[in-house]
Amino acid sequence: MRVSIIRRLSRSVLVVLLATTASFALLRLAPGDATTGSVEGRGRTASERAALAEQLGLQQPLPVQLARYVGDVLRGRLGVSSSEGRPVIAVMGDALPATVLLSGTALLLAALLGVSVGTLHGWRPESRGVRLAATALTAGYAVPEVVLGTALLAVFALHAGLFPAGGLDDPLVALTGSAIARWRDRGWHVVLPASALALSWSAVIVRQQRQAVRATAGEPHVQAARARGIAPLRLLLQHVLRPSMAGSVALLGTMLPAVAGGTIVVETLFSWPGMGSLLVRAVTLRDAPLVAGIVILVSAAVAAGSLLTELLVSRLDPRLRNAEVRRT
């Protein structure tokens, strides 16, 4: 088991190193460099730029520069944003909590919705209501996130006025409200963008969970428990649900890159001040250090999430854990 964890951790570190190398190449291919102060080359004279280039080691061979860049990344030194005039790590730190709130809420909603509907669909396939819910989620998966988000905005924000049309919170509540009021207001703002993401992701989980429940329900130990007269609800919760969830949890791990892409679209649509909106603004302003920092951070988050997902899957299904032990 320990060897398996080390192997997975090594893969995660490799992913982050590749992302760091890609961000280094992005900085070198982008117009301007660290001596210009901005991509337009304003702010420093030629002699000042030459002195700074020597100080930063920009005249050294590229492998040496790459090694120095990786060392700076490991120490949290990602450079200065050319559009913000602040350290990249500080700019990303302002946007990261909003993205964590949105993506975490959306993943939780997608998991709850997908696992519950998929479990019921696999356990009671004759139920008309469950079949209708699964069909509706499948239809939602076929609709692009931008179209689904626009429809939610038009119906629930603009027409019905039930939810805010965008933003992270109400400025008045943020300034004058109590802590409880601020969190309640923020939760109200996250409903529509999180729902747009969750409805797109949950259909895949429904299909996986339905198939897993059907397969698990036919296994000998489940049939033996059924023959002993165990109540259907207890049979489902104790003997079917936990092992069948391993595949759905693994699927959530494979969806993490799509989560990162989906939040970019939804954050832009709902004016959500997170990493997706920050990336769009950085690309628009040609802020290469900020784009590189976001690439590294997102890659590290995806690698860490995938590692945690694999560990959780082996915890949910003892058969996988035993297989790992036999291989090692």
FENLIN-V534621 format. One record per residue. N is the residue number from 1. PHI is phi in whole degrees, -180 to 180 (999 if undefined). PSI is psi as a letter, one per 30 degrees, with the letter a starting at -180 (* if undefined). D_LAST is the distance of its C-alpha to the last C-alpha in Angstrom with 2 decimals. Layout:
# FENLIN-V534621
n phi psi d_last
N PHI PSI D_LAST
N PHI PSI D_LAST
This chain:
# FENLIN-V534621
n phi psi d_last
1 999 e 7.17
2 -66 e 8.77
3 -63 e 6.73
4 -64 e 7.38
5 -65 e 10.87
6 -63 e 11.47
7 -64 e 10.78
8 -66 e 13.16
9 -64 e 15.53
10 -64 e 15.83
11 -63 e 16.84
12 -65 e 19.35
13 -64 e 20.79
14 -63 e 21.24
15 -60 e 23.14
16 -66 e 25.38
17 -65 e 26.08
18 -64 e 27.10
19 -65 e 29.33
20 -65 e 30.84
21 -64 e 31.61
22 -64 e 33.19
23 -68 e 35.28
24 -63 e 36.43
25 -63 e 37.60
26 -62 e 39.34
27 -64 e 41.24
28 -76 f 42.35
29 -85 f 43.51
30 -71 l 45.33
31 -62 k 49.08
32 79 a 49.97
33 -153 a 47.72
34 -68 f 47.25
35 -91 f 50.74
36 -86 f 52.77
37 82 f 52.32
38 -166 l 52.08
39 -69 f 51.55
40 -85 f 55.33
41 82 g 55.59
42 -90 l 57.92
43 104 f 58.21
44 -140 k 58.16
45 -80 l 60.43
46 -64 e 59.38
47 -67 e 59.56
48 -66 e 57.50
49 -67 e 54.81
50 -65 e 54.76
51 -65 e 54.45
52 -69 e 51.65
53 -63 e 49.81
54 -67 e 49.96
55 -66 e 48.81
56 -84 f 45.79
57 79 g 44.90
58 -74 f 45.56
59 -89 f 47.13
60 -78 l 43.96
61 -61 l 41.71
62 -59 e 39.41
63 -59 e 36.13
64 -68 e 37.59
65 -63 e 38.69
66 -64 e 35.25
67 -61 e 33.60
68 -68 e 36.32
69 -65 e 35.88
70 -62 e 32.13
71 -62 e 33.01
72 -64 e 35.69
73 -63 e 33.37
74 -63 f 30.91
75 -92 g 33.99
76 81 g 35.19
77 -100 j 38.04
78 -107 g 38.39
79 90 a 42.04
80 -115 k 45.14
81 -68 k 45.88
82 -73 f 48.92
83 -91 f 50.14
84 -100 f 49.70
85 71 g 50.45
86 -128 l 47.74
87 -58 k 44.24
88 -59 e 41.73
89 -63 e 39.47
90 -73 e 42.49
91 -64 e 43.42
92 -68 e 39.96
93 -63 f 39.89
94 -72 e 43.03
95 -94 f 41.61
96 -62 e 38.01
97 -58 e 38.89
98 -66 e 40.81
99 -69 e 37.96
100 -62 e 35.48
101 -63 e 38.05
102 -68 e 38.63
103 -68 e 35.12
104 -65 e 33.75
105 -65 e 36.62
106 -66 e 36.26
107 -65 e 32.53
108 -64 e 33.27
109 -63 e 36.18
110 -63 e 34.31
111 -67 e 31.46
112 -62 e 34.00
113 -68 e 36.22
114 -67 e 33.64
115 -69 e 31.65
116 -67 e 34.88
117 -68 e 36.74
118 -64 e 33.79
119 -65 e 33.11
120 -64 e 36.80
121 -67 e 37.14
122 -77 e 34.38
123 -85 e 35.64
124 -127 i 39.35
125 -65 f 39.83
126 -82 f 43.53
127 -71 k 44.31
128 -69 e 46.63
129 -64 e 46.06
130 -67 e 42.28
131 -62 e 42.74
132 -65 e 45.22
133 -64 e 42.89
134 -64 e 40.05
135 -65 e 42.59
136 -64 e 43.90
137 -67 e 40.49
138 -63 e 39.84
139 -64 e 43.23
140 -65 e 42.35
141 -68 e 39.23
142 -75 f 41.55
143 -90 k 43.78
144 -59 l 42.94
145 -61 e 42.27
146 -68 e 45.45
147 -71 e 47.55
148 -64 e 46.00
149 -64 e 46.50
150 -64 e 50.07
151 -64 e 50.82
152 -63 e 49.57
153 -62 e 51.70
154 -65 e 54.75
155 -81 e 54.57
156 -94 f 53.36
157 -104 e 54.49
158 -79 e 57.57
159 -84 e 59.05
160 -85 f 58.13
161 67 g 57.66
162 -81 f 54.97
163 -132 l 52.49
164 -64 l 52.92
165 -81 f 52.92
166 175 l 50.67
167 89 l 49.75
168 -90 e 47.63
169 -161 l 50.38
170 -82 k 54.14
171 -57 e 55.71
172 -67 e 58.22
173 -66 e 55.66
174 -64 e 53.43
175 -88 e 56.45
176 -116 f 58.19
177 -78 l 55.85
178 -73 l 54.06
179 -61 e 50.29
180 -65 e 49.97
181 -64 e 52.28
182 -67 e 50.34
183 -69 e 47.00
184 -66 e 48.71
185 -65 e 50.32
186 -66 e 47.09
187 -63 e 45.39
188 -66 e 48.38
189 -72 f 47.97
190 -84 f 44.27
191 -60 e 44.85
192 -67 e 46.00
193 -64 e 43.59
194 -67 e 40.58
195 -66 e 41.89
196 -60 e 42.30
197 -73 e 38.63
198 -64 e 37.37
199 -66 e 39.50
200 -76 e 38.09
201 -89 f 34.43
202 -69 f 34.63
203 -62 e 35.55
204 -65 e 32.15
205 -68 e 30.53
206 -58 e 33.15
207 -64 e 32.29
208 -63 e 28.53
209 -68 e 29.12
210 -62 e 31.79
211 -66 e 29.66
212 -67 e 26.74
213 -65 e 29.27
214 -62 e 30.85
215 -68 e 27.63
216 -68 e 26.52
217 -64 f 30.07
218 -94 g 30.00
219 -74 l 26.95
220 -59 e 27.87
221 -68 e 27.19
222 -73 e 29.43
223 -63 e 32.07
224 -67 e 32.04
225 -66 e 32.55
226 -64 e 35.32
227 -67 f 36.96
228 -77 f 37.07
229 87 g 39.30
230 -67 k 37.18
231 -60 k 39.02
232 -56 e 37.91
233 -65 e 37.31
234 -65 e 35.19
235 -62 e 33.27
236 -65 e 32.59
237 -72 e 31.57
238 -91 e 29.47
239 -115 f 27.85
240 -114 e 27.98
241 -64 e 28.08
242 -62 e 24.85
243 -66 f 22.36
244 -74 f 24.67
245 -78 f 24.60
246 -59 e 20.97
247 -65 e 22.17
248 -69 e 25.16
249 -65 e 23.30
250 -62 e 21.05
251 -64 e 24.36
252 -59 e 25.84
253 -65 e 23.23
254 -71 f 24.14
255 -86 f 27.77
256 -59 e 27.73
257 -61 e 29.20
258 -67 e 31.85
259 -61 e 32.55
260 -61 e 33.37
261 -69 e 35.68
262 -67 e 37.30
263 -67 f 38.20
264 -62 e 40.12
265 -66 e 42.37
266 -69 e 42.86
267 -63 e 43.45
268 -67 e 46.07
269 -66 e 47.72
270 -98 g 47.93
271 51 h 48.76
272 -89 k 45.69
273 -80 i 45.38
274 -114 a 41.65
275 -67 e 39.39
276 -64 e 40.28
277 -63 e 43.98
278 -64 e 43.43
279 -65 e 41.64
280 -60 e 44.51
281 -66 e 47.03
282 -66 e 45.27
283 -67 e 45.18
284 -61 e 48.81
285 -89 g 49.90
286 58 h 47.79
287 -90 i 46.14
288 -62 e 43.39
289 -59 e 41.95
290 -70 e 41.61
291 -61 e 40.04
292 -63 e 37.49
293 -64 e 36.69
294 -66 e 36.23
295 -60 e 33.91
296 -65 e 31.67
297 -64 e 31.81
298 -65 e 31.14
299 -63 e 28.17
300 -65 e 26.68
301 -66 e 27.40
302 -66 e 25.83
303 -65 e 22.61
304 -65 e 22.49
305 -64 e 23.38
306 -66 e 20.69
307 -64 e 18.01
308 -64 e 19.60
309 -64 e 19.88
310 -62 e 16.20
311 -67 e 15.55
312 -69 e 18.55
313 -62 e 17.58
314 -66 f 14.35
315 -75 e 16.72
316 -72 e 19.37
317 -115 j 17.55
318 -59 f 15.45
319 -63 e 14.46
320 -68 e 12.53
321 -65 e 10.84
322 -67 e 9.98
323 -66 e 8.75
324 -63 e 6.31
325 -63 e 5.23
326 -66 e 5.48
327 -70 e 3.80
328 -89 * 0.00
